[in-house]
Amino acid sequence: MKEITPHLVLGHGHFFQNTLLSASRFVDYCKKRGVKIDERRLEKFEELGIFYPMLRIKHPRCKQKLKKVITETDTYTEPCGILQEGDKWDGDIEIYYAAFVYWKKEYVDSWINDGLVYIPSKETFQPWSNYRIEDDFQKQTETYYSIFQTLPLYMLTHLITFPIGIENLATWTQKEIKNWFKSAKQSAKSLVKSFQESEGVRDELAKLGQVLSSRYLPYAEKYEGMISLPQQDSFDWRQYRLDWNAKKVLDELGLTVEEVAHFYQLAEMEASKDDPLDRWSDLVQFVRKSKKEQLKDAALLAQTWRVLGRIINLFHRDLTGDFIYFYGKDIKTKERIYGQGIPQNDLAFLEYVSNKFGVNPRPKLFLFVEGNGEVEHFPRLAVELFGINFSEIGIQIQNLHGVSGFEGNKRIDKYGAFEKLIEYYHDKQTIAFFILDDEGKRVKRVKQELITKASKEHSNRTITRNEYIKLWDKNVEFDNFTNKEIAEAMTKLSENRYLFTEHEIEDCRNRFGKSNQGDTLSRLYKDKCDYGSNKIRLLGNLIDYAVISPKFEVDGIEVVRPLVKTIEDVTYLAMRNYQPSRLESWKKTQNSEWLGHSVNDKTS
């Protein structure tokens, strides 16, 4: 690789602050990533010639002419131009050090041509104290490192750090200690010499990443298809992309396409080797940058190296038309794991990856019920009776606001308003489960259509299964509670304003479902108390009975309340509904009878 120039390091300059850090900021950057370094040690490395800064910028000393301005109320000075060499000026002056306007090409070119921006490895070493301004300790010359230099620095610090356990120091004789240090010193000299004699491939890798970052950094760091561009008002990014010539840059760097591929493999190898989250990389890639930056030590360091790898891979794509992949992370390997076409589809890929890691928030079962009472108290019944929290096992409950929401319009929704919804959820492998009152023939007819009609998405099975639509013989109250329990619950609801009887409840039970009868319990309550009942509280009172006694008597026989059995079935289905982590698993489930009956064996 050829020697790089300041122009190549800076590029268009607009990502200067993204990748080039002052020595103090670079030290902070390294420490957050577990690389133990300080400015004193960086200076020593440069003095030894084993690790150099990427760039230095000398800020020229300027003299600003000041003229005195006198008004009726005030006297002050204001700038009136730079005092050039040879100018005559008797007025006041202000001395300052010019700022480097890194995003303006004319400034950058001028400073580079004047030798104010240079590559430190080409210059004779000076103590860093020479770069400071004596009067206020500010730096007249600033030293910069690239974030990608964390890779060679990490390797360097590991190679030249000699471990010695305290247990050895505590037991060694003076002679053994002297021998160890003598040997260590000799090894250190050999290592330093080897670093001095040839630039390491990781140093070249860091330089390559820095040079290419001007073109590829936004795409290497993009999230949800969006890229971030600083100073957009002063830079034509579109024109820069159009003018970019990857082949020309390759020639300027003196590299071959094969060497670029090797650099990519090296970046990925180092990241994979040291990243504690490497086996989670399929998931981590979807995490937004601001959250990745909350990682620590090696996990955070590896993210920088992965960005470096993506930058070089994008360069390779521009050169050859193809991406390259690290061993085991190529498209074909991932397709063998997740399914054909899945890795190229971010939404589908994230779906399977999140299932694989158990973090997909998609419900495993969607429970549709008729009212707010069910929404509030069915989950409570599961907790108090079975110790199961709906949300923990992936059950979401939704109010249909009456059975008409299921029936739909007779003319428009021939098979019920929820046919398409069931198809959608089942395609996502979320079971759509309904618990409904039987308030007419149309409910049964719609159910029959849904459990016998072939799915439009998966024609080998029906839209849903018979047991996924639970119809009460009458409603939740009459099917699950005795007349005595309902009477007591309604009396409690009225705060004993009226004492409801079992005979009255039996009459309501007999009239339920008949023409023009409607909600017989609500009508009874209003007739006796002169105000409407709170159906949510009423169901809550009844659920209390189910919690105390999951069984009740029917015709003298003790049986499990149907509601208790249904809630138990719902929780069991949710826990068994394993979410697919690969396309083949999804296909297998969709083509099975898990979500619908076989069209050749329809069950009603």
C-alpha positions as CSV (number, residue, x, y, z in Angstrom):
1,M,0.0,0.0,0.0
2,K,1.4,3.4,-1.0
3,E,2.0,6.2,1.5
4,I,-1.2,8.1,2.2
5,T,-1.5,11.9,1.8
6,P,-3.3,14.5,3.9
7,H,-5.8,14.9,1.1
8,L,-6.6,11.1,1.2
9,V,-6.9,11.1,5.0
10,L,-9.3,14.1,5.1
11,G,-11.3,13.3,1.9
12,H,-14.0,15.8,1.5
13,G,-13.6,16.7,5.2
14,H,-17.2,16.5,6.2
15,F,-16.7,13.4,8.4
16,F,-13.6,14.8,10.1
17,Q,-15.2,14.8,13.5
18,N,-16.7,11.3,13.0
19,T,-13.4,9.5,12.4
20,L,-10.5,11.7,13.4
21,L,-10.1,12.4,17.1
22,S,-7.6,14.6,19.0
23,A,-5.2,12.6,21.2
24,S,-7.2,13.3,24.3
25,R,-10.5,12.3,22.7
26,F,-8.9,9.2,21.2
27,V,-7.7,8.1,24.6
28,D,-11.3,8.5,25.9
29,Y,-12.6,6.6,22.9
30,C,-10.1,3.8,23.6
31,K,-10.8,3.5,27.3
32,K,-14.6,3.1,26.7
33,R,-13.7,0.2,24.4
34,G,-11.3,-1.5,26.9
35,V,-8.1,-0.4,25.3
36,K,-5.8,0.8,28.2
37,I,-3.9,3.8,26.9
38,D,-3.0,7.4,27.8
39,E,-1.4,10.4,26.0
40,R,1.9,9.8,27.7
41,R,2.1,6.2,26.3
42,L,0.9,7.3,22.8
43,E,3.7,9.9,22.8
44,K,6.2,7.2,23.7
45,F,4.9,4.9,21.0
46,E,5.5,7.7,18.4
47,E,9.0,8.4,19.8
48,L,9.8,4.7,19.4
49,G,8.4,4.7,15.9
50,I,6.0,1.8,16.6
51,F,2.6,3.6,16.4
52,Y,2.0,7.0,14.8
53,P,-0.9,9.5,14.8
54,M,-2.9,9.6,11.6
55,L,-2.6,13.4,11.1
56,R,-1.2,16.6,12.6
57,I,-2.6,20.1,12.1
58,K,-0.6,23.2,12.9
59,H,-2.8,26.2,13.7
60,P,-1.0,29.4,12.4
61,R,-0.5,32.3,14.7
62,C,-2.5,35.3,13.5
63,K,-2.5,38.9,14.4
64,Q,-5.8,40.6,14.3
65,K,-5.8,44.4,13.9
66,L,-8.2,46.2,16.2
67,K,-9.5,49.7,15.7
68,K,-10.9,51.9,18.5
69,V,-14.5,53.0,18.1
70,I,-15.8,55.9,20.2
71,T,-19.5,56.6,20.6
72,E,-21.5,58.9,22.8
73,T,-22.1,56.2,25.3
74,D,-19.2,53.7,24.9
75,T,-15.7,53.1,23.7
76,Y,-14.7,49.7,22.3
77,T,-12.4,48.0,19.7
78,E,-13.5,45.9,16.7
79,P,-11.5,43.7,14.3
80,C,-10.4,45.4,11.0
81,G,-8.4,42.7,9.2
82,I,-5.3,40.5,9.6
83,L,-1.9,42.2,10.1
84,Q,0.2,40.9,7.3
85,E,4.0,40.7,7.3
86,G,5.3,44.1,6.3
87,D,2.1,46.0,7.2
88,K,2.5,49.2,9.2
89,W,0.1,49.4,12.2
90,D,0.2,51.5,15.3
91,G,-3.0,50.3,16.8
92,D,-3.9,47.4,19.1
93,I,-3.6,43.8,18.0
94,E,-5.1,40.5,19.1
95,I,-3.2,37.3,18.8
96,Y,-5.1,34.1,18.1
97,Y,-4.6,30.7,16.4
98,A,-6.6,30.1,13.2
99,A,-9.3,27.4,13.3
100,F,-9.2,24.6,10.7
101,V,-12.3,24.8,8.6
102,Y,-12.3,21.1,7.7
103,W,-15.5,21.2,5.6
104,K,-14.3,23.9,3.1
105,K,-12.1,22.5,0.4
106,E,-10.3,25.8,-0.3
107,Y,-9.3,26.1,3.4
108,V,-8.1,22.4,3.4
109,D,-6.1,22.7,0.2
110,S,-4.5,25.9,1.4
111,W,-3.4,24.5,4.7
112,I,-2.1,21.3,3.2
113,N,-0.1,23.3,0.6
114,D,1.3,25.5,3.3
115,G,2.5,22.4,5.2
116,L,0.1,23.0,8.1
117,V,-1.6,19.6,7.7
118,Y,0.8,16.7,7.5
119,I,1.4,13.0,8.1
120,P,3.4,12.5,11.4
121,S,5.2,9.3,10.3
122,K,7.0,11.3,7.6
123,E,8.3,13.9,10.1
124,T,11.0,13.9,12.7
125,F,9.7,13.2,16.2
126,Q,9.2,16.1,18.6
127,P,8.2,15.9,22.2
128,W,4.5,16.7,22.4
129,S,5.3,19.6,24.8
130,N,6.7,21.5,21.8
131,Y,3.2,21.6,20.3
132,R,1.7,23.5,23.3
133,I,1.4,27.3,23.6
134,E,3.5,28.3,26.5
135,D,1.3,31.1,27.9
136,D,-2.0,29.2,28.2
137,F,-1.1,25.5,27.6
138,Q,-3.3,25.3,24.6
139,K,-2.2,23.2,21.7
140,Q,-0.9,25.1,18.7
141,T,-0.4,21.8,16.8
142,E,-3.1,19.2,17.3
143,T,-2.5,15.5,17.0
144,Y,-5.2,13.3,15.5
145,Y,-5.8,9.6,15.5
146,S,-8.4,7.7,13.4
147,I,-11.0,5.6,15.3
148,F,-9.9,2.7,13.0
149,Q,-6.4,2.8,14.6
150,T,-8.0,1.1,17.7
151,L,-7.4,-2.1,15.8
152,P,-3.6,-1.9,15.4
153,L,-3.3,-0.2,18.8
154,Y,-5.3,-3.0,20.5
155,M,-3.0,-5.6,19.0
156,L,0.1,-3.6,19.8
157,T,-0.7,-3.1,23.5
158,H,-1.5,-6.8,23.8
159,L,1.8,-7.9,22.2
160,I,4.0,-5.6,24.2
161,T,2.4,-6.1,27.6
162,F,4.2,-8.7,29.5
163,P,2.1,-10.4,32.2
164,I,3.7,-11.2,35.5
165,G,1.6,-12.6,38.4
166,I,1.9,-11.3,41.9
167,E,2.3,-14.9,43.0
168,N,5.6,-15.0,41.1
169,L,6.9,-11.7,42.5
170,A,6.1,-12.8,46.0
171,T,8.1,-16.1,45.7
172,W,10.9,-15.2,43.2
173,T,14.5,-14.6,44.4
174,Q,16.3,-11.5,43.5
175,K,18.2,-13.4,40.9
176,E,15.0,-14.8,39.3
177,I,13.5,-11.3,39.2
178,K,16.7,-9.9,37.5
179,N,16.7,-12.8,35.0
180,W,13.0,-12.2,34.2
181,F,13.5,-8.5,33.6
182,K,16.6,-9.1,31.5
183,S,14.7,-11.6,29.3
184,A,11.7,-9.2,29.1
185,K,13.9,-6.3,28.1
186,Q,15.5,-8.3,25.3
187,S,12.1,-9.4,24.0
188,A,10.9,-5.8,24.2
189,K,13.8,-4.6,22.1
190,S,13.2,-7.3,19.5
191,L,9.5,-6.4,19.3
192,V,10.2,-2.7,19.0
193,K,12.7,-3.3,16.2
194,S,10.2,-5.5,14.3
195,F,7.6,-2.7,14.5
196,Q,10.1,-0.1,13.5
197,E,11.3,-2.0,10.4
198,S,8.0,-2.6,8.8
199,E,4.5,-1.2,9.0
200,G,2.0,-3.8,10.2
201,V,-0.9,-4.9,8.0
202,R,-3.4,-3.7,10.7
203,D,-1.9,-0.2,10.4
204,E,-2.5,-0.3,6.7
205,L,-6.0,-1.6,7.3
206,A,-6.7,1.4,9.6
207,K,-5.4,3.9,7.0
208,L,-7.5,2.3,4.3
209,G,-10.6,2.5,6.4
210,Q,-9.9,6.2,7.1
211,V,-9.3,7.0,3.4
212,L,-12.5,5.2,2.4
213,S,-14.7,6.6,5.2
214,S,-15.4,9.8,3.3
215,R,-17.4,7.8,0.7
216,Y,-18.7,4.9,2.7
217,L,-19.1,5.8,6.4
218,P,-22.8,6.8,6.1
219,Y,-23.7,3.5,4.5
220,A,-21.6,1.4,6.9
221,E,-23.4,3.0,9.8
222,K,-26.9,3.4,8.2
223,Y,-29.9,2.4,10.3
224,E,-33.4,1.5,8.9
225,G,-32.2,2.5,5.4
226,M,-31.3,6.0,6.5
227,I,-27.9,7.7,6.4
228,S,-26.7,10.7,8.4
229,L,-24.8,13.5,6.7
230,P,-23.2,16.5,8.5
231,Q,-23.0,20.0,6.9
232,Q,-25.5,19.1,4.2
233,D,-26.1,22.7,3.3
234,S,-22.4,23.2,2.4
235,F,-21.7,20.0,0.6
236,D,-23.2,18.3,-2.5
237,W,-23.2,14.7,-1.4
238,R,-25.0,13.5,-4.5
239,Q,-22.4,15.1,-6.8
240,Y,-19.6,13.7,-4.7
241,R,-21.0,10.2,-5.1
242,L,-21.3,10.6,-8.8
243,D,-17.7,11.8,-9.1
244,W,-16.3,9.0,-6.9
245,N,-14.1,6.7,-8.9
246,A,-13.3,3.5,-6.9
247,K,-10.8,2.3,-9.5
248,K,-8.9,5.6,-9.4
249,V,-8.7,5.4,-5.6
250,L,-7.5,1.9,-5.8
251,D,-4.7,3.0,-8.1
252,E,-3.8,5.9,-5.8
253,L,-3.5,3.5,-2.9
254,G,-1.4,1.1,-4.9
255,L,-3.7,-1.8,-4.0
256,T,-5.2,-4.7,-5.9
257,V,-8.8,-6.0,-5.6
258,E,-7.4,-9.2,-4.0
259,E,-5.6,-7.1,-1.3
260,V,-8.9,-5.2,-0.6
261,A,-10.6,-8.5,-0.1
262,H,-7.8,-9.6,2.3
263,F,-8.2,-6.4,4.3
264,Y,-11.9,-7.0,4.6
265,Q,-11.4,-10.6,5.8
266,L,-8.8,-9.3,8.4
267,A,-11.2,-6.7,9.8
268,E,-14.0,-9.3,10.1
269,M,-11.7,-11.9,11.6
270,E,-10.4,-9.5,14.3
271,A,-14.0,-8.3,15.1
272,S,-15.3,-11.9,15.3
273,K,-12.4,-13.1,17.3
274,D,-12.6,-10.5,20.0
275,D,-16.3,-9.6,20.0
276,P,-18.2,-11.2,23.0
277,L,-21.4,-10.6,21.0
278,D,-20.2,-12.3,17.9
279,R,-22.7,-15.1,18.1
280,W,-25.4,-12.4,18.5
281,S,-24.2,-10.5,15.5
282,D,-27.3,-11.3,13.4
283,L,-29.4,-9.5,16.1
284,V,-26.9,-6.8,17.0
285,Q,-26.8,-5.5,13.4
286,F,-30.4,-4.3,13.8
287,V,-29.7,-2.3,16.9
288,R,-29.6,1.5,16.3
289,K,-26.2,3.1,16.5
290,S,-27.0,5.2,19.6
291,K,-27.8,2.0,21.5
292,K,-24.8,0.1,20.3
293,E,-22.7,3.0,21.7
294,Q,-23.9,2.0,25.2
295,L,-22.0,-1.3,25.0
296,K,-18.7,-1.5,26.8
297,D,-15.1,-2.7,26.3
298,A,-14.5,-5.3,23.7
299,A,-18.2,-5.5,22.6
300,L,-18.1,-1.7,21.8
301,L,-14.7,-2.0,20.2
302,A,-15.8,-4.7,17.9
303,Q,-18.6,-2.4,16.5
304,T,-15.9,0.0,15.3
305,W,-14.1,-2.8,13.6
306,R,-17.3,-4.1,12.0
307,V,-18.0,-0.6,10.6
308,L,-14.4,-0.7,9.2
309,G,-15.2,-4.1,7.6
310,R,-18.4,-2.8,6.0
311,I,-16.6,0.3,4.6
312,I,-14.0,-1.9,2.9
313,N,-16.7,-4.3,1.6
314,L,-18.7,-1.4,0.1
315,F,-15.4,-0.4,-1.7
316,H,-15.0,-4.0,-3.0
317,R,-18.6,-3.9,-4.2
318,D,-18.0,-0.7,-6.2
319,L,-14.8,-2.3,-7.7
320,T,-16.3,-5.7,-8.6
321,G,-20.0,-5.5,-8.3
322,D,-20.0,-8.1,-5.6
323,F,-19.8,-8.1,-1.8
324,I,-17.5,-10.5,0.0
325,Y,-18.3,-12.4,3.1
326,F,-16.4,-13.7,6.1
327,Y,-16.4,-17.4,6.6
328,G,-19.8,-18.6,7.9
329,K,-21.5,-15.3,7.3
330,D,-22.0,-15.4,3.6
331,I,-25.5,-15.3,2.1
332,K,-25.6,-19.0,1.2
333,T,-24.7,-20.1,4.7
334,K,-27.3,-17.8,6.2
335,E,-29.9,-19.0,3.7
336,R,-29.1,-22.6,4.8
337,I,-30.0,-21.5,8.4
338,Y,-32.9,-19.1,7.8
339,G,-34.2,-19.9,4.4
340,Q,-33.8,-18.8,0.8
341,G,-34.1,-15.1,0.3
342,I,-34.5,-14.4,4.0
343,P,-31.1,-12.7,4.7
344,Q,-31.8,-10.2,1.8
345,N,-35.1,-9.2,3.3
346,D,-34.5,-7.1,6.4
347,L,-38.1,-7.4,7.7
348,A,-38.3,-11.2,7.3
349,F,-34.7,-11.6,8.6
350,L,-35.4,-9.6,11.7
351,E,-38.5,-11.6,12.3
352,Y,-36.7,-14.9,12.3
353,V,-33.7,-13.6,14.2
354,S,-35.8,-12.1,16.9
355,N,-37.7,-15.4,17.2
356,K,-34.4,-17.3,17.4
357,F,-33.3,-15.1,20.4
358,G,-36.8,-15.0,21.9
359,V,-37.2,-11.3,21.8
360,N,-40.0,-11.0,19.2
361,P,-42.8,-9.0,20.8
362,R,-45.4,-10.4,18.3
363,P,-48.1,-12.2,20.3
364,K,-48.2,-16.0,20.1
365,L,-51.9,-15.9,20.5
366,F,-54.5,-13.1,19.9
367,L,-57.5,-13.6,22.1
368,F,-60.6,-11.8,20.8
369,V,-63.5,-11.3,23.3
370,E,-66.8,-9.4,23.3
371,G,-66.4,-6.8,26.0
372,N,-64.3,-4.9,28.5
373,G,-65.3,-7.2,31.3
374,E,-63.6,-10.1,29.6
375,V,-60.5,-7.9,28.7
376,E,-60.1,-7.0,32.4
377,H,-61.0,-10.2,34.1
378,F,-59.9,-13.1,31.9
379,P,-56.2,-12.3,32.4
380,R,-56.9,-12.0,36.2
381,L,-58.4,-15.5,36.2
382,A,-55.3,-16.9,34.5
383,V,-53.1,-15.3,37.1
384,E,-55.1,-16.1,40.2
385,L,-56.0,-19.7,39.1
386,F,-52.9,-20.8,37.2
387,G,-50.2,-18.3,38.1
388,I,-49.8,-17.4,34.4
389,N,-49.5,-13.8,33.1
390,F,-51.0,-13.4,29.6
391,S,-48.3,-11.0,28.4
392,E,-45.4,-13.2,29.7
393,I,-46.5,-16.2,27.5
394,G,-47.4,-14.0,24.5
395,I,-51.2,-13.6,24.8
396,Q,-52.7,-10.3,23.7
397,I,-56.4,-9.8,24.4
398,Q,-58.7,-7.6,22.3
399,N,-62.3,-6.3,22.7
400,L,-64.6,-6.9,19.7
401,H,-67.2,-4.7,21.3
402,G,-70.0,-7.2,20.8
403,V,-70.6,-10.3,18.7
404,S,-71.5,-8.2,15.7
405,G,-67.8,-7.4,15.3
406,F,-67.3,-11.0,14.5
407,E,-70.4,-11.4,12.3
408,G,-69.7,-8.4,10.1
409,N,-72.2,-7.1,7.5
410,K,-74.4,-9.8,5.9
411,R,-74.0,-8.4,2.4
412,I,-70.4,-7.2,2.5
413,D,-68.6,-9.6,4.9
414,K,-69.9,-13.0,3.6
415,Y,-67.7,-15.0,5.9
416,G,-67.3,-12.6,8.8
417,A,-65.3,-9.4,9.3
418,F,-62.4,-11.3,10.8
419,E,-61.6,-13.7,7.9
420,K,-58.8,-11.5,6.6
421,L,-57.6,-10.8,10.1
422,I,-57.4,-14.5,11.0
423,E,-55.5,-15.1,7.7
424,Y,-53.0,-12.3,8.6
425,Y,-52.3,-13.5,12.1
426,H,-52.1,-17.1,11.2
427,D,-49.7,-16.3,8.4
428,K,-47.5,-14.7,11.1
429,Q,-48.0,-17.8,13.1
430,T,-50.1,-16.0,15.8
431,I,-53.2,-18.0,16.7
432,A,-56.4,-16.0,16.5
433,F,-58.7,-17.3,19.2
434,F,-62.3,-16.2,19.7
435,I,-64.5,-16.5,22.8
436,L,-68.1,-15.4,21.8
437,D,-71.7,-15.5,23.0
438,D,-74.1,-17.4,20.8
439,E,-76.6,-14.7,20.0
440,G,-78.1,-16.1,16.8
441,K,-77.7,-18.5,13.8
442,R,-75.4,-16.1,11.9
443,V,-72.6,-16.5,14.5
444,K,-72.6,-20.3,14.0
445,R,-72.8,-19.9,10.3
446,V,-69.8,-17.6,10.2
447,K,-67.8,-20.0,12.4
448,Q,-68.8,-22.9,10.1
449,E,-67.5,-21.0,7.1
450,L,-64.2,-20.2,8.8
451,I,-63.5,-23.8,9.9
452,T,-64.4,-25.3,6.6
453,K,-63.4,-22.8,3.9
454,A,-59.9,-23.3,2.5
455,S,-57.3,-20.6,3.4
456,K,-56.5,-18.3,0.5
457,E,-52.9,-18.2,1.6
458,H,-52.5,-21.9,2.4
459,S,-55.0,-23.9,0.4
460,N,-54.3,-27.2,1.9
461,R,-55.9,-26.2,5.2
462,T,-58.9,-24.3,6.4
463,I,-58.8,-20.7,7.6
464,T,-58.9,-21.8,11.3
465,R,-59.7,-24.7,13.6
466,N,-63.0,-25.5,15.2
467,E,-61.5,-25.2,18.7
468,Y,-60.1,-21.8,18.1
469,I,-63.6,-20.3,18.0
470,K,-65.3,-20.9,21.4
471,L,-69.0,-20.2,21.3
472,W,-70.9,-20.3,24.6
473,D,-74.2,-22.1,24.5
474,K,-75.7,-18.9,25.7
475,N,-73.2,-16.4,27.1
476,V,-70.2,-16.3,29.6
477,E,-72.5,-15.7,32.6
478,F,-75.1,-18.5,32.0
479,D,-72.6,-21.1,30.8
480,N,-70.2,-20.7,33.7
481,F,-72.1,-19.7,36.8
482,T,-75.2,-21.0,38.7
483,N,-78.3,-19.0,39.1
484,K,-77.4,-18.6,42.8
485,E,-73.9,-17.2,42.0
486,I,-75.3,-14.8,39.4
487,A,-78.1,-13.6,41.8
488,E,-75.5,-13.0,44.6
489,A,-73.1,-11.2,42.2
490,M,-75.9,-8.9,41.0
491,T,-77.0,-8.2,44.5
492,K,-73.5,-7.3,45.5
493,L,-73.2,-5.1,42.4
494,S,-76.4,-3.2,43.6
495,E,-74.8,-2.8,47.0
496,N,-77.9,-4.7,48.4
497,R,-80.3,-2.1,47.1
498,Y,-82.2,-5.1,45.6
499,L,-82.0,-8.8,46.5
500,F,-82.0,-10.7,43.3
501,T,-83.4,-14.3,43.4
502,E,-82.5,-17.5,41.6
503,H,-86.0,-17.6,40.1
504,E,-85.4,-14.3,38.4
505,I,-82.1,-15.4,37.1
506,E,-83.6,-18.7,35.8
507,D,-86.2,-16.6,33.9
508,C,-83.5,-14.5,32.3
509,R,-81.7,-17.7,31.4
510,N,-84.8,-19.1,29.6
511,R,-85.5,-15.9,27.7
512,F,-81.9,-15.4,26.6
513,G,-81.4,-15.7,22.8
514,K,-85.1,-15.4,22.0
515,S,-86.4,-12.8,19.6
516,N,-86.3,-9.2,20.9
517,Q,-85.0,-10.2,24.4
518,G,-81.5,-8.8,24.1
519,D,-79.3,-8.9,27.3
520,T,-81.8,-10.2,29.8
521,L,-79.6,-9.8,32.9
522,S,-78.9,-6.1,32.1
523,R,-82.6,-5.5,31.6
524,L,-83.5,-7.2,34.9
525,Y,-81.0,-5.2,36.7
526,K,-82.2,-1.9,35.3
527,D,-85.9,-2.8,36.0
528,K,-85.1,-3.5,39.7
529,C,-82.5,-0.8,40.4
530,D,-83.7,2.0,38.0
531,Y,-80.1,2.3,36.6
532,G,-77.9,0.3,34.3
533,S,-75.6,-2.4,35.5
534,N,-71.8,-2.2,35.4
535,K,-71.1,-5.3,33.3
536,I,-67.3,-5.2,34.0
537,R,-67.8,-5.2,37.8
538,L,-70.5,-7.9,37.5
539,L,-68.2,-10.2,35.6
540,G,-65.5,-9.5,38.1
541,N,-67.8,-10.6,40.9
542,L,-68.6,-13.8,39.0
543,I,-64.9,-14.5,38.3
544,D,-64.3,-14.4,42.0
545,Y,-66.4,-17.6,42.2
546,A,-64.4,-19.3,39.5
547,V,-61.1,-18.4,41.4
548,I,-62.5,-19.8,44.7
549,S,-64.0,-22.9,43.0
550,P,-62.9,-23.8,39.4
551,K,-65.7,-26.4,39.4
552,F,-69.4,-26.1,39.7
553,E,-72.4,-28.5,39.7
554,V,-74.4,-29.1,36.5
555,D,-77.4,-31.5,36.9
556,G,-75.9,-32.7,40.2
557,I,-72.5,-33.5,38.6
558,E,-69.4,-31.5,39.5
559,V,-67.6,-30.3,36.4
560,V,-64.8,-27.8,35.5
561,R,-66.3,-24.5,34.6
562,P,-66.1,-24.2,30.7
563,L,-64.4,-20.8,31.1
564,V,-61.7,-22.3,33.3
565,K,-61.1,-25.0,30.8
566,T,-61.1,-22.5,27.9
567,I,-58.5,-20.2,29.6
568,E,-56.4,-23.2,30.4
569,D,-56.6,-24.3,26.7
570,V,-55.7,-20.7,25.6
571,T,-52.6,-20.6,27.8
572,Y,-51.5,-24.1,26.7
573,L,-51.9,-23.1,23.0
574,A,-49.8,-20.0,23.5
575,M,-47.0,-21.8,25.3
576,R,-46.9,-24.5,22.5
577,N,-47.0,-22.0,19.7
578,Y,-43.2,-21.9,19.1
579,Q,-42.2,-19.1,16.8
580,P,-40.2,-20.1,13.7
581,S,-36.5,-19.1,13.5
582,R,-36.2,-20.3,9.9
583,L,-38.3,-20.4,6.8
584,E,-38.6,-24.2,6.7
585,S,-40.1,-24.2,10.2
586,W,-42.6,-21.6,9.2
587,K,-43.6,-23.6,6.1
588,K,-43.9,-26.8,8.1
589,T,-46.3,-25.2,10.5
590,Q,-48.3,-23.4,7.9
591,N,-48.8,-26.7,6.0
592,S,-49.7,-28.6,9.1
593,E,-53.1,-28.7,10.9
594,W,-51.8,-26.5,13.7
595,L,-53.7,-23.4,12.4
596,G,-56.5,-25.1,10.4
597,H,-58.0,-28.4,9.5
598,S,-56.9,-30.3,6.5
599,V,-59.2,-29.4,3.6
600,N,-59.6,-33.2,3.0
601,D,-60.7,-33.7,6.6
602,K,-62.8,-30.7,7.6
603,T,-64.1,-30.7,11.2
604,S,-67.1,-28.9,12.3
